[in-house]
Each structure stands twice: as structure tokens, then as C-alpha cells.
Amino acid sequence: MNYPLLADFTKQVSMDYGVLLERLGAALRGTFIIDPDGLIRAYSVQDLTVGRSVDEILRLLSALKTGELTPVGWRPGEPFIPPIPKNTGK
């Protein structure tokens, strides 16, 4: 694998990211996409009973990597949203 994964045996990371359910001693299902500068670019948190979509996580990663404005449901190879022209005051 070319990306880091994390095991949270002490539950400290779950607590820090706000997904720990202390009364249950478990964490909500969370996916956090963090860029090389440490900025959270996308995240999704679901109840313990709801699964995550690997396809959606990969779609988010692809969209973020483009640096472009992408529409809902965008997939690689599809068009981007054109940039909004800056108001020149004319």
C-alpha cells in the first residue's frame, strides 16, 4: 500500500476526531481524507450500523487530486464545472 493506515488501540485518535462513543467504548465509522499538509480535505462519519462505500471514497480521492471543481457524482474522465468568472466591476 502507498498510503498510511491507522489502528487506534488506545481510542485516543477516535476521541481526538470526535467519533468515540465513550459509553460503548467504540467509535462511529469514520473516514478522513487528510492531505500531505495535514489538512482534512473530506470526511464522512456514519452510525455503527451503516457501512461505508469504498467506491465513494475512491471517487472523492480522485476528485480532490484534480484540483478542479467537480459536480456531485463526478467520475474520472467526466467534465469539470467551469470556474466562476471574477467580477471585474465593469
PDB file of N, CA, C and O in Angstrom:
ATOM      1  N   MET A   1       0.836  -1.183   0.000  1.00  0.00           N
ATOM      2  CA  MET A   1       0.000   0.000   0.000  1.00  0.00           C
ATOM      3  C   MET A   1       0.878   1.242   0.000  1.00  0.00           C
ATOM      4  O   MET A   1       1.952   1.267   0.600  1.00  0.00           O
ATOM      5  N   ASN A   2       0.401   2.256  -0.678  1.00  0.00           N
ATOM      6  CA  ASN A   2       1.158   3.507  -0.760  1.00  0.00           C
ATOM      7  C   ASN A   2       0.558   4.612   0.094  1.00  0.00           C
ATOM      8  O   ASN A   2       0.791   5.791  -0.174  1.00  0.00           O
ATOM      9  N   TYR A   3      -0.198   4.257   1.104  1.00  0.00           N
ATOM     10  CA  TYR A   3      -0.783   5.255   1.993  1.00  0.00           C
ATOM     11  C   TYR A   3      -0.838   4.676   3.402  1.00  0.00           C
ATOM     12  O   TYR A   3      -0.922   3.460   3.577  1.00  0.00           O
ATOM     13  N   PRO A   4      -0.792   5.540   4.395  1.00  0.00           N
ATOM     14  CA  PRO A   4      -0.779   5.036   5.767  1.00  0.00           C
ATOM     15  C   PRO A   4      -2.177   4.642   6.251  1.00  0.00           C
ATOM     16  O   PRO A   4      -3.171   5.267   5.883  1.00  0.00           O
ATOM     17  N   LEU A   5      -2.234   3.621   7.059  1.00  0.00           N
ATOM     18  CA  LEU A   5      -3.445   3.218   7.762  1.00  0.00           C
ATOM     19  C   LEU A   5      -3.160   3.318   9.253  1.00  0.00           C
ATOM     20  O   LEU A   5      -2.004   3.363   9.676  1.00  0.00           O
ATOM     21  N   LEU A   6      -4.214   3.350  10.033  1.00  0.00           N
ATOM     22  CA  LEU A   6      -4.048   3.579  11.456  1.00  0.00           C
ATOM     23  C   LEU A   6      -4.881   2.595  12.252  1.00  0.00           C
ATOM     24  O   LEU A   6      -6.037   2.341  11.914  1.00  0.00           O
ATOM     25  N   ALA A   7      -4.309   2.042  13.298  1.00  0.00           N
ATOM     26  CA  ALA A   7      -5.047   1.253  14.281  1.00  0.00           C
ATOM     27  C   ALA A   7      -5.105   2.093  15.557  1.00  0.00           C
ATOM     28  O   ALA A   7      -4.095   2.655  15.980  1.00  0.00           O
ATOM     29  N   ASP A   8      -6.268   2.177  16.158  1.00  0.00           N
ATOM     30  CA  ASP A   8      -6.479   3.066  17.304  1.00  0.00           C
ATOM     31  C   ASP A   8      -6.768   2.254  18.569  1.00  0.00           C
ATOM     32  O   ASP A   8      -7.862   2.337  19.128  1.00  0.00           O
ATOM     33  N   PHE A   9      -5.798   1.480  19.010  1.00  0.00           N
ATOM     34  CA  PHE A   9      -5.994   0.607  20.161  1.00  0.00           C
ATOM     35  C   PHE A   9      -6.311   1.368  21.442  1.00  0.00           C
ATOM     36  O   PHE A   9      -7.056   0.870  22.286  1.00  0.00           O
ATOM     37  N   THR A  10      -5.761   2.560  21.596  1.00  0.00           N
ATOM     38  CA  THR A  10      -5.992   3.334  22.825  1.00  0.00           C
ATOM     39  C   THR A  10      -7.242   4.207  22.744  1.00  0.00           C
ATOM     40  O   THR A  10      -7.661   4.788  23.745  1.00  0.00           O
ATOM     41  N   LYS A  11      -7.835   4.298  21.562  1.00  0.00           N
ATOM     42  CA  LYS A  11      -9.029   5.120  21.296  1.00  0.00           C
ATOM     43  C   LYS A  11      -8.751   6.624  21.374  1.00  0.00           C
ATOM     44  O   LYS A  11      -9.687   7.425  21.362  1.00  0.00           O
ATOM     45  N   GLN A  12      -7.500   7.008  21.453  1.00  0.00           N
ATOM     46  CA  GLN A  12      -7.146   8.424  21.517  1.00  0.00           C
ATOM     47  C   GLN A  12      -7.479   9.150  20.211  1.00  0.00           C
ATOM     48  O   GLN A  12      -7.986  10.272  20.235  1.00  0.00           O
ATOM     49  N   VAL A  13      -7.200   8.520  19.087  1.00  0.00           N
ATOM     50  CA  VAL A  13      -7.479   9.150  17.798  1.00  0.00           C
ATOM     51  C   VAL A  13      -8.991   9.312  17.615  1.00  0.00           C
ATOM     52  O   VAL A  13      -9.451  10.353  17.145  1.00  0.00           O
ATOM     53  N   SER A  14      -9.755   8.296  17.982  1.00  0.00           N
ATOM     54  CA  SER A  14     -11.218   8.385  17.895  1.00  0.00           C
ATOM     55  C   SER A  14     -11.736   9.540  18.736  1.00  0.00           C
ATOM     56  O   SER A  14     -12.642  10.265  18.324  1.00  0.00           O
ATOM     57  N   MET A  15     -11.161   9.703  19.902  1.00  0.00           N
ATOM     58  CA  MET A  15     -11.559  10.806  20.772  1.00  0.00           C
ATOM     59  C   MET A  15     -11.174  12.149  20.134  1.00  0.00           C
ATOM     60  O   MET A  15     -11.980  13.079  20.113  1.00  0.00           O
ATOM     61  N   ASP A  16      -9.950  12.248  19.618  1.00  0.00           N
ATOM     62  CA  ASP A  16      -9.471  13.488  19.014  1.00  0.00           C
ATOM     63  C   ASP A  16     -10.310  13.905  17.801  1.00  0.00           C
ATOM     64  O   ASP A  16     -10.511  15.097  17.570  1.00  0.00           O
ATOM     65  N   TYR A  17     -10.796  12.939  17.034  1.00  0.00           N
ATOM     66  CA  TYR A  17     -11.586  13.224  15.828  1.00  0.00           C
ATOM     67  C   TYR A  17     -13.082  13.303  16.108  1.00  0.00           C
ATOM     68  O   TYR A  17     -13.877  13.517  15.193  1.00  0.00           O
ATOM     69  N   GLY A  18     -13.468  13.132  17.366  1.00  0.00           N
ATOM     70  CA  GLY A  18     -14.863  13.320  17.746  1.00  0.00           C
ATOM     71  C   GLY A  18     -15.801  12.193  17.348  1.00  0.00           C
ATOM     72  O   GLY A  18     -17.003  12.421  17.208  1.00  0.00           O
ATOM     73  N   VAL A  19     -15.288  10.985  17.163  1.00  0.00           N
ATOM     74  CA  VAL A  19     -16.150   9.879  16.761  1.00  0.00           C
ATOM     75  C   VAL A  19     -16.283   8.788  17.832  1.00  0.00           C
ATOM     76  O   VAL A  19     -16.958   7.781  17.616  1.00  0.00           O
ATOM     77  N   LEU A  20     -15.646   8.991  18.971  1.00  0.00           N
ATOM     78  CA  LEU A  20     -15.690   7.979  20.030  1.00  0.00           C
ATOM     79  C   LEU A  20     -17.018   8.050  20.782  1.00  0.00           C
ATOM     80  O   LEU A  20     -17.445   9.118  21.222  1.00  0.00           O
ATOM     81  N   LEU A  21     -17.657   6.896  20.919  1.00  0.00           N
ATOM     82  CA  LEU A  21     -18.845   6.764  21.761  1.00  0.00           C
ATOM     83  C   LEU A  21     -18.373   6.162  23.077  1.00  0.00           C
ATOM     84  O   LEU A  21     -18.321   4.943  23.239  1.00  0.00           O
ATOM     85  N   GLU A  22     -18.029   7.043  24.015  1.00  0.00           N
ATOM     86  CA  GLU A  22     -17.393   6.582  25.253  1.00  0.00           C
ATOM     87  C   GLU A  22     -18.245   5.579  26.009  1.00  0.00           C
ATOM     88  O   GLU A  22     -17.713   4.635  26.592  1.00  0.00           O
ATOM     89  N   ARG A  23     -19.555   5.765  26.011  1.00  0.00           N
ATOM     90  CA  ARG A  23     -20.423   4.854  26.764  1.00  0.00           C
ATOM     91  C   ARG A  23     -20.379   3.434  26.217  1.00  0.00           C
ATOM     92  O   ARG A  23     -20.630   2.472  26.942  1.00  0.00           O
ATOM     93  N   LEU A  24     -20.054   3.308  24.920  1.00  0.00           N
ATOM     94  CA  LEU A  24     -19.954   1.981  24.295  1.00  0.00           C
ATOM     95  C   LEU A  24     -18.510   1.494  24.181  1.00  0.00           C
ATOM     96  O   LEU A  24     -18.269   0.309  23.950  1.00  0.00           O
ATOM     97  N   GLY A  25     -17.562   2.397  24.341  1.00  0.00           N
ATOM     98  CA  GLY A  25     -16.165   2.038  24.148  1.00  0.00           C
ATOM     99  C   GLY A  25     -15.851   1.716  22.700  1.00  0.00           C
ATOM    100  O   GLY A  25     -14.934   0.953  22.399  1.00  0.00           O
ATOM    101  N   ALA A  26     -16.640   2.320  21.797  1.00  0.00           N
ATOM    102  CA  ALA A  26     -16.469   2.069  20.358  1.00  0.00           C
ATOM    103  C   ALA A  26     -16.524   3.410  19.632  1.00  0.00           C
ATOM    104  O   ALA A  26     -16.955   4.420  20.188  1.00  0.00           O
ATOM    105  N   ALA A  27     -16.085   3.392  18.399  1.00  0.00           N
ATOM    106  CA  ALA A  27     -16.100   4.608  17.587  1.00  0.00           C
ATOM    107  C   ALA A  27     -17.092   4.467  16.444  1.00  0.00           C
ATOM    108  O   ALA A  27     -17.305   3.379  15.909  1.00  0.00           O
ATOM    109  N   LEU A  28     -17.696   5.601  16.083  1.00  0.00           N
ATOM    110  CA  LEU A  28     -18.513   5.636  14.877  1.00  0.00           C
ATOM    111  C   LEU A  28     -17.621   5.308  13.692  1.00  0.00           C
ATOM    112  O   LEU A  28     -16.400   5.439  13.780  1.00  0.00           O
ATOM    113  N   ARG A  29     -18.214   4.885  12.590  1.00  0.00           N
ATOM    114  CA  ARG A  29     -17.442   4.569  11.391  1.00  0.00           C
ATOM    115  C   ARG A  29     -17.053   5.862  10.701  1.00  0.00           C
ATOM    116  O   ARG A  29     -17.909   6.553  10.148  1.00  0.00           O
ATOM    117  N   GLY A  30     -15.793   6.188  10.727  1.00  0.00           N
ATOM    118  CA  GLY A  30     -15.329   7.435  10.138  1.00  0.00           C
ATOM    119  C   GLY A  30     -14.240   7.217   9.114  1.00  0.00           C
ATOM    120  O   GLY A  30     -13.363   6.369   9.278  1.00  0.00           O
ATOM    121  N   THR A  31     -14.313   8.001   8.053  1.00  0.00           N
ATOM    122  CA  THR A  31     -13.265   8.029   7.039  1.00  0.00           C
ATOM    123  C   THR A  31     -12.814   9.469   6.915  1.00  0.00           C
ATOM    124  O   THR A  31     -13.636  10.358   6.689  1.00  0.00           O
ATOM    125  N   PHE A  32     -11.526   9.713   7.057  1.00  0.00           N
ATOM    126  CA  PHE A  32     -10.963  11.055   6.981  1.00  0.00           C
ATOM    127  C   PHE A  32      -9.896  11.063   5.903  1.00  0.00           C
ATOM    128  O   PHE A  32      -8.960  10.264   5.947  1.00  0.00           O
ATOM    129  N   ILE A  33     -10.028  11.961   4.935  1.00  0.00           N
ATOM    130  CA  ILE A  33      -9.013  12.116   3.897  1.00  0.00           C
ATOM    131  C   ILE A  33      -8.196  13.340   4.259  1.00  0.00           C
ATOM    132  O   ILE A  33      -8.713  14.457   4.299  1.00  0.00           O
ATOM    133  N   ILE A  34      -6.917  13.124   4.522  1.00  0.00           N
ATOM    134  CA  ILE A  34      -6.028  14.176   5.014  1.00  0.00           C
ATOM    135  C   ILE A  34      -4.925  14.392   3.989  1.00  0.00           C
ATOM    136  O   ILE A  34      -4.272  13.438   3.567  1.00  0.00           O
ATOM    137  N   ASP A  35      -4.713  15.646   3.586  1.00  0.00           N
ATOM    138  CA  ASP A  35      -3.698  15.925   2.565  1.00  0.00           C
ATOM    139  C   ASP A  35      -2.295  15.923   3.177  1.00  0.00           C
ATOM    140  O   ASP A  35      -2.157  15.859   4.399  1.00  0.00           O
ATOM    141  N   PRO A  36      -1.263  15.992   2.348  1.00  0.00           N
ATOM    142  CA  PRO A  36       0.115  15.943   2.863  1.00  0.00           C
ATOM    143  C   PRO A  36       0.454  17.053   3.858  1.00  0.00           C
ATOM    144  O   PRO A  36       1.392  16.912   4.643  1.00  0.00           O
ATOM    145  N   ASP A  37      -0.304  18.161   3.833  1.00  0.00           N
ATOM    146  CA  ASP A  37      -0.069  19.249   4.781  1.00  0.00           C
ATOM    147  C   ASP A  37      -0.826  19.057   6.090  1.00  0.00           C
ATOM    148  O   ASP A  37      -0.760  19.906   6.978  1.00  0.00           O
ATOM    149  N   GLY A  38      -1.552  17.933   6.212  1.00  0.00           N
ATOM    150  CA  GLY A  38      -2.289  17.650   7.439  1.00  0.00           C
ATOM    151  C   GLY A  38      -3.679  18.248   7.476  1.00  0.00           C
ATOM    152  O   GLY A  38      -4.326  18.218   8.523  1.00  0.00           O
ATOM    153  N   LEU A  39      -4.162  18.795   6.361  1.00  0.00           N
ATOM    154  CA  LEU A  39      -5.488  19.402   6.289  1.00  0.00           C
ATOM    155  C   LEU A  39      -6.519  18.331   5.949  1.00  0.00           C
ATOM    156  O   LEU A  39      -6.341  17.576   4.994  1.00  0.00           O
ATOM    157  N   ILE A  40      -7.594  18.264   6.727  1.00  0.00           N
ATOM    158  CA  ILE A  40      -8.678  17.336   6.416  1.00  0.00           C
ATOM    159  C   ILE A  40      -9.415  17.889   5.206  1.00  0.00           C
ATOM    160  O   ILE A  40     -10.011  18.964   5.277  1.00  0.00           O
ATOM    161  N   ARG A  41      -9.376  17.162   4.101  1.00  0.00           N
ATOM    162  CA  ARG A  41      -9.999  17.599   2.849  1.00  0.00           C
ATOM    163  C   ARG A  41     -11.405  17.055   2.690  1.00  0.00           C
ATOM    164  O   ARG A  41     -12.229  17.668   2.011  1.00  0.00           O
ATOM    165  N   ALA A  42     -11.698  15.913   3.305  1.00  0.00           N
ATOM    166  CA  ALA A  42     -13.035  15.319   3.257  1.00  0.00           C
ATOM    167  C   ALA A  42     -13.157  14.349   4.419  1.00  0.00           C
ATOM    168  O   ALA A  42     -12.181  13.728   4.840  1.00  0.00           O
ATOM    169  N   TYR A  43     -14.366  14.235   4.925  1.00  0.00           N
ATOM    170  CA  TYR A  43     -14.609  13.223   5.941  1.00  0.00           C
ATOM    171  C   TYR A  43     -16.063  12.795   5.899  1.00  0.00           C
ATOM    172  O   TYR A  43     -16.942  13.528   5.448  1.00  0.00           O
ATOM    173  N   SER A  44     -16.282  11.597   6.378  1.00  0.00           N
ATOM    174  CA  SER A  44     -17.624  11.028   6.427  1.00  0.00           C
ATOM    175  C   SER A  44     -17.699  10.196   7.694  1.00  0.00           C
ATOM    176  O   SER A  44     -16.799   9.408   7.985  1.00  0.00           O
ATOM    177  N   VAL A  45     -18.774  10.373   8.442  1.00  0.00           N
ATOM    178  CA  VAL A  45     -18.957   9.630   9.685  1.00  0.00           C
ATOM    179  C   VAL A  45     -20.362   9.043   9.679  1.00  0.00           C
ATOM    180  O   VAL A  45     -21.346   9.754   9.475  1.00  0.00           O
ATOM    181  N   GLN A  46     -20.440   7.727   9.907  1.00  0.00           N
ATOM    182  CA  GLN A  46     -21.721   7.043   9.942  1.00  0.00           C
ATOM    183  C   GLN A  46     -21.909   6.313  11.267  1.00  0.00           C
ATOM    184  O   GLN A  46     -20.961   6.064  12.012  1.00  0.00           O
ATOM    185  N   ASP A  47     -23.158   5.985  11.525  1.00  0.00           N
ATOM    186  CA  ASP A  47     -23.506   5.174  12.678  1.00  0.00           C
ATOM    187  C   ASP A  47     -22.836   3.803  12.565  1.00  0.00           C
ATOM    188  O   ASP A  47     -22.440   3.388  11.476  1.00  0.00           O
ATOM    189  N   LEU A  48     -22.715   3.121  13.672  1.00  0.00           N
ATOM    190  CA  LEU A  48     -22.097   1.793  13.684  1.00  0.00           C
ATOM    191  C   LEU A  48     -22.824   0.793  12.793  1.00  0.00           C
ATOM    192  O   LEU A  48     -22.227  -0.183  12.341  1.00  0.00           O
ATOM    193  N   THR A  49     -24.102   1.028  12.538  1.00  0.00           N
ATOM    194  CA  THR A  49     -24.897   0.084  11.755  1.00  0.00           C
ATOM    195  C   THR A  49     -24.838   0.333  10.253  1.00  0.00           C
ATOM    196  O   THR A  49     -25.433  -0.419   9.481  1.00  0.00           O
ATOM    197  N   VAL A  50     -24.123   1.387   9.824  1.00  0.00           N
ATOM    198  CA  VAL A  50     -24.099   1.762   8.411  1.00  0.00           C
ATOM    199  C   VAL A  50     -22.700   1.550   7.842  1.00  0.00           C
ATOM    200  O   VAL A  50     -21.713   2.042   8.390  1.00  0.00           O
ATOM    201  N   GLY A  51     -22.628   0.820   6.747  1.00  0.00           N
ATOM    202  CA  GLY A  51     -21.348   0.558   6.103  1.00  0.00           C
ATOM    203  C   GLY A  51     -20.880   1.735   5.271  1.00  0.00           C
ATOM    204  O   GLY A  51     -21.647   2.654   4.984  1.00  0.00           O
ATOM    205  N   ARG A  52     -19.608   1.696   4.887  1.00  0.00           N
ATOM    206  CA  ARG A  52     -19.018   2.744   4.057  1.00  0.00           C
ATOM    207  C   ARG A  52     -18.859   2.248   2.632  1.00  0.00           C
ATOM    208  O   ARG A  52     -18.774   1.045   2.382  1.00  0.00           O
ATOM    209  N   SER A  53     -18.822   3.188   1.706  1.00  0.00           N
ATOM    210  CA  SER A  53     -18.667   2.856   0.300  1.00  0.00           C
ATOM    211  C   SER A  53     -17.229   3.115  -0.140  1.00  0.00           C
ATOM    212  O   SER A  53     -16.792   4.265  -0.200  1.00  0.00           O
ATOM    213  N   VAL A  54     -16.503   2.056  -0.444  1.00  0.00           N
ATOM    214  CA  VAL A  54     -15.138   2.200  -0.929  1.00  0.00           C
ATOM    215  C   VAL A  54     -15.135   2.955  -2.253  1.00  0.00           C
ATOM    216  O   VAL A  54     -14.247   3.771  -2.500  1.00  0.00           O
ATOM    217  N   ASP A  55     -16.132   2.686  -3.112  1.00  0.00           N
ATOM    218  CA  ASP A  55     -16.216   3.397  -4.392  1.00  0.00           C
ATOM    219  C   ASP A  55     -16.334   4.906  -4.186  1.00  0.00           C
ATOM    220  O   ASP A  55     -15.719   5.678  -4.922  1.00  0.00           O
ATOM    221  N   GLU A  56     -17.116   5.332  -3.196  1.00  0.00           N
ATOM    222  CA  GLU A  56     -17.275   6.767  -2.945  1.00  0.00           C
ATOM    223  C   GLU A  56     -15.985   7.369  -2.395  1.00  0.00           C
ATOM    224  O   GLU A  56     -15.635   8.495  -2.749  1.00  0.00           O
ATOM    225  N   ILE A  57     -15.284   6.649  -1.547  1.00  0.00           N
ATOM    226  CA  ILE A  57     -14.009   7.144  -1.018  1.00  0.00           C
ATOM    227  C   ILE A  57     -13.002   7.320  -2.157  1.00  0.00           C
ATOM    228  O   ILE A  57     -12.301   8.330  -2.216  1.00  0.00           O
ATOM    229  N   LEU A  58     -12.931   6.351  -3.048  1.00  0.00           N
ATOM    230  CA  LEU A  58     -12.017   6.458  -4.190  1.00  0.00           C
ATOM    231  C   LEU A  58     -12.425   7.594  -5.124  1.00  0.00           C
ATOM    232  O   LEU A  58     -11.562   8.274  -5.678  1.00  0.00           O
ATOM    233  N   ARG A  59     -13.742   7.810  -5.309  1.00  0.00           N
ATOM    234  CA  ARG A  59     -14.225   8.917  -6.124  1.00  0.00           C
ATOM    235  C   ARG A  59     -13.808  10.249  -5.509  1.00  0.00           C
ATOM    236  O   ARG A  59     -13.363  11.151  -6.219  1.00  0.00           O
ATOM    237  N   LEU A  60     -13.950  10.373  -4.201  1.00  0.00           N
ATOM    238  CA  LEU A  60     -13.532  11.599  -3.509  1.00  0.00           C
ATOM    239  C   LEU A  60     -12.042  11.852  -3.683  1.00  0.00           C
ATOM    240  O   LEU A  60     -11.626  12.974  -3.973  1.00  0.00           O
ATOM    241  N   LEU A  61     -11.240  10.809  -3.506  1.00  0.00           N
ATOM    242  CA  LEU A  61      -9.795  10.956  -3.679  1.00  0.00           C
ATOM    243  C   LEU A  61      -9.454  11.421  -5.092  1.00  0.00           C
ATOM    244  O   LEU A  61      -8.635  12.323  -5.270  1.00  0.00           O
ATOM    245  N   SER A  62     -10.077  10.813  -6.090  1.00  0.00           N
ATOM    246  CA  SER A  62      -9.827  11.203  -7.481  1.00  0.00           C
ATOM    247  C   SER A  62     -10.217  12.651  -7.720  1.00  0.00           C
ATOM    248  O   SER A  62      -9.477  13.396  -8.363  1.00  0.00           O
ATOM    249  N   ALA A  63     -11.368  13.055  -7.208  1.00  0.00           N
ATOM    250  CA  ALA A  63     -11.836  14.430  -7.392  1.00  0.00           C
ATOM    251  C   ALA A  63     -10.899  15.420  -6.706  1.00  0.00           C
ATOM    252  O   ALA A  63     -10.563  16.455  -7.280  1.00  0.00           O
ATOM    253  N   LEU A  64     -10.478  15.111  -5.493  1.00  0.00           N
ATOM    254  CA  LEU A  64      -9.571  16.005  -4.769  1.00  0.00           C
ATOM    255  C   LEU A  64      -8.232  16.149  -5.484  1.00  0.00           C
ATOM    256  O   LEU A  64      -7.646  17.232  -5.504  1.00  0.00           O
ATOM    257  N   LYS A  65      -7.756  15.072  -6.062  1.00  0.00           N
ATOM    258  CA  LYS A  65      -6.458  15.100  -6.745  1.00  0.00           C
ATOM    259  C   LYS A  65      -6.478  15.982  -7.988  1.00  0.00           C
ATOM    260  O   LYS A  65      -5.429  16.471  -8.405  1.00  0.00           O
ATOM    261  N   THR A  66      -7.654  16.196  -8.593  1.00  0.00           N
ATOM    262  CA  THR A  66      -7.716  17.019  -9.808  1.00  0.00           C
ATOM    263  C   THR A  66      -7.453  18.489  -9.513  1.00  0.00           C
ATOM    264  O   THR A  66      -6.900  19.200 -10.352  1.00  0.00           O
ATOM    265  N   GLY A  67      -7.846  18.957  -8.319  1.00  0.00           N
ATOM    266  CA  GLY A  67      -7.746  20.373  -8.012  1.00  0.00           C
ATOM    267  C   GLY A  67      -8.806  21.205  -8.719  1.00  0.00           C
ATOM    268  O   GLY A  67      -8.788  22.434  -8.648  1.00  0.00           O
ATOM    269  N   GLU A  68      -9.718  20.542  -9.394  1.00  0.00           N
ATOM    270  CA  GLU A  68     -10.775  21.224 -10.139  1.00  0.00           C
ATOM    271  C   GLU A  68     -12.077  21.201  -9.353  1.00  0.00           C
ATOM    272  O   GLU A  68     -12.198  20.494  -8.353  1.00  0.00           O
ATOM    273  N   LEU A  69     -13.048  21.979  -9.813  1.00  0.00           N
ATOM    274  CA  LEU A  69     -14.388  21.985  -9.240  1.00  0.00           C
ATOM    275  C   LEU A  69     -15.169  20.851  -9.895  1.00  0.00           C
ATOM    276  O   LEU A  69     -15.398  20.869 -11.104  1.00  0.00           O
ATOM    277  N   THR A  70     -15.574  19.872  -9.104  1.00  0.00           N
ATOM    278  CA  THR A  70     -16.244  18.699  -9.650  1.00  0.00           C
ATOM    279  C   THR A  70     -17.695  18.654  -9.192  1.00  0.00           C
ATOM    280  O   THR A  70     -17.989  18.999  -8.047  1.00  0.00           O
ATOM    281  N   PRO A  71     -18.616  18.233 -10.073  1.00  0.00           N
ATOM    282  CA  PRO A  71     -20.021  18.140  -9.681  1.00  0.00           C
ATOM    283  C   PRO A  71     -20.288  16.901  -8.827  1.00  0.00           C
ATOM    284  O   PRO A  71     -19.435  16.023  -8.699  1.00  0.00           O
ATOM    285  N   VAL A  72     -21.479  16.849  -8.250  1.00  0.00           N
ATOM    286  CA  VAL A  72     -21.906  15.685  -7.479  1.00  0.00           C
ATOM    287  C   VAL A  72     -21.832  14.446  -8.362  1.00  0.00           C
ATOM    288  O   VAL A  72     -22.266  14.471  -9.514  1.00  0.00           O
ATOM    289  N   GLY A  73     -21.289  13.378  -7.826  1.00  0.00           N
ATOM    290  CA  GLY A  73     -21.208  12.125  -8.557  1.00  0.00           C
ATOM    291  C   GLY A  73     -20.152  12.097  -9.650  1.00  0.00           C
ATOM    292  O   GLY A  73     -20.108  11.150 -10.435  1.00  0.00           O
ATOM    293  N   TRP A  74     -19.295  13.123  -9.717  1.00  0.00           N
ATOM    294  CA  TRP A  74     -18.252  13.192 -10.744  1.00  0.00           C
ATOM    295  C   TRP A  74     -17.399  11.928 -10.724  1.00  0.00           C
ATOM    296  O   TRP A  74     -17.104  11.378  -9.663  1.00  0.00           O
ATOM    297  N   ARG A  75     -17.011  11.482 -11.912  1.00  0.00           N
ATOM    298  CA  ARG A  75     -16.100  10.344 -12.078  1.00  0.00           C
ATOM    299  C   ARG A  75     -14.952  10.759 -12.990  1.00  0.00           C
ATOM    300  O   ARG A  75     -15.130  11.629 -13.842  1.00  0.00           O
ATOM    301  N   PRO A  76     -13.767  10.145 -12.825  1.00  0.00           N
ATOM    302  CA  PRO A  76     -12.648  10.469 -13.706  1.00  0.00           C
ATOM    303  C   PRO A  76     -13.048  10.361 -15.181  1.00  0.00           C
ATOM    304  O   PRO A  76     -13.713   9.412 -15.597  1.00  0.00           O
ATOM    305  N   GLY A  77     -12.622  11.359 -15.955  1.00  0.00           N
ATOM    306  CA  GLY A  77     -12.940  11.411 -17.376  1.00  0.00           C
ATOM    307  C   GLY A  77     -14.149  12.269 -17.688  1.00  0.00           C
ATOM    308  O   GLY A  77     -14.360  12.643 -18.841  1.00  0.00           O
ATOM    309  N   GLU A  78     -14.952  12.588 -16.676  1.00  0.00           N
ATOM    310  CA  GLU A  78     -16.110  13.448 -16.887  1.00  0.00           C
ATOM    311  C   GLU A  78     -15.684  14.908 -16.790  1.00  0.00           C
ATOM    312  O   GLU A  78     -14.642  15.216 -16.211  1.00  0.00           O
ATOM    313  N   PRO A  79     -16.498  15.820 -17.362  1.00  0.00           N
ATOM    314  CA  PRO A  79     -16.122  17.234 -17.341  1.00  0.00           C
ATOM    315  C   PRO A  79     -16.192  17.839 -15.939  1.00  0.00           C
ATOM    316  O   PRO A  79     -16.941  17.389 -15.072  1.00  0.00           O
ATOM    317  N   PHE A  80     -15.382  18.873 -15.759  1.00  0.00           N
ATOM    318  CA  PHE A  80     -15.391  19.647 -14.520  1.00  0.00           C
ATOM    319  C   PHE A  80     -16.402  20.785 -14.641  1.00  0.00           C
ATOM    320  O   PHE A  80     -16.900  21.070 -15.730  1.00  0.00           O
ATOM    321  N   ILE A  81     -16.695  21.417 -13.540  1.00  0.00           N
ATOM    322  CA  ILE A  81     -17.526  22.623 -13.553  1.00  0.00           C
ATOM    323  C   ILE A  81     -16.607  23.786 -13.906  1.00  0.00           C
ATOM    324  O   ILE A  81     -15.557  23.952 -13.285  1.00  0.00           O
ATOM    325  N   PRO A  82     -16.985  24.594 -14.895  1.00  0.00           N
ATOM    326  CA  PRO A  82     -16.111  25.718 -15.251  1.00  0.00           C
ATOM    327  C   PRO A  82     -15.966  26.691 -14.083  1.00  0.00           C
ATOM    328  O   PRO A  82     -16.897  26.852 -13.294  1.00  0.00           O
ATOM    329  N   PRO A  83     -14.811  27.336 -13.965  1.00  0.00           N
ATOM    330  CA  PRO A  83     -14.624  28.311 -12.886  1.00  0.00           C
ATOM    331  C   PRO A  83     -15.583  29.477 -13.050  1.00  0.00           C
ATOM    332  O   PRO A  83     -15.956  29.838 -14.166  1.00  0.00           O
ATOM    333  N   ILE A  84     -15.970  30.050 -11.946  1.00  0.00           N
ATOM    334  CA  ILE A  84     -16.850  31.219 -11.960  1.00  0.00           C
ATOM    335  C   ILE A  84     -16.004  32.432 -12.304  1.00  0.00           C
ATOM    336  O   ILE A  84     -15.004  32.700 -11.637  1.00  0.00           O
ATOM    337  N   PRO A  85     -16.394  33.173 -13.342  1.00  0.00           N
ATOM    338  CA  PRO A  85     -15.594  34.360 -13.704  1.00  0.00           C
ATOM    339  C   PRO A  85     -15.569  35.370 -12.573  1.00  0.00           C
ATOM    340  O   PRO A  85     -16.572  35.585 -11.893  1.00  0.00           O
ATOM    341  N   LYS A  86     -14.418  35.983 -12.381  1.00  0.00           N
ATOM    342  CA  LYS A  86     -14.289  37.009 -11.341  1.00  0.00           C
ATOM    343  C   LYS A  86     -14.973  38.275 -11.817  1.00  0.00           C
ATOM    344  O   LYS A  86     -14.870  38.655 -12.984  1.00  0.00           O
ATOM    345  N   ASN A  87     -15.670  38.918 -10.903  1.00  0.00           N
ATOM    346  CA  ASN A  87     -16.348  40.169 -11.220  1.00  0.00           C
ATOM    347  C   ASN A  87     -15.294  41.273 -11.345  1.00  0.00           C
ATOM    348  O   ASN A  87     -14.591  41.596 -10.387  1.00  0.00           O
ATOM    349  N   THR A  88     -15.207  41.826 -12.518  1.00  0.00           N
ATOM    350  CA  THR A  88     -14.205  42.896 -12.744  1.00  0.00           C
ATOM    351  C   THR A  88     -14.781  44.263 -12.447  1.00  0.00           C
ATOM    352  O   THR A  88     -14.090  45.274 -12.567  1.00  0.00           O
ATOM    353  N   GLY A  89     -16.062  44.299 -12.056  1.00  0.00           N
ATOM    354  CA  GLY A  89     -16.674  45.588 -11.712  1.00  0.00           C
ATOM    355  C   GLY A  89     -17.085  46.408 -12.920  1.00  0.00           C
ATOM    356  O   GLY A  89     -17.415  47.585 -12.773  1.00  0.00           O
ATOM    357  N   LYS A  90     -17.075  45.833 -14.094  1.00  0.00           N
ATOM    358  CA  LYS A  90     -17.454  46.566 -15.304  1.00  0.00           C
ATOM    359  C   LYS A  90     -18.903  46.361 -15.624  1.00  0.00           C
ATOM    360  O   LYS A  90     -19.400  46.903 -16.611  1.00  0.00           O
TER     361      LYS A  90
END
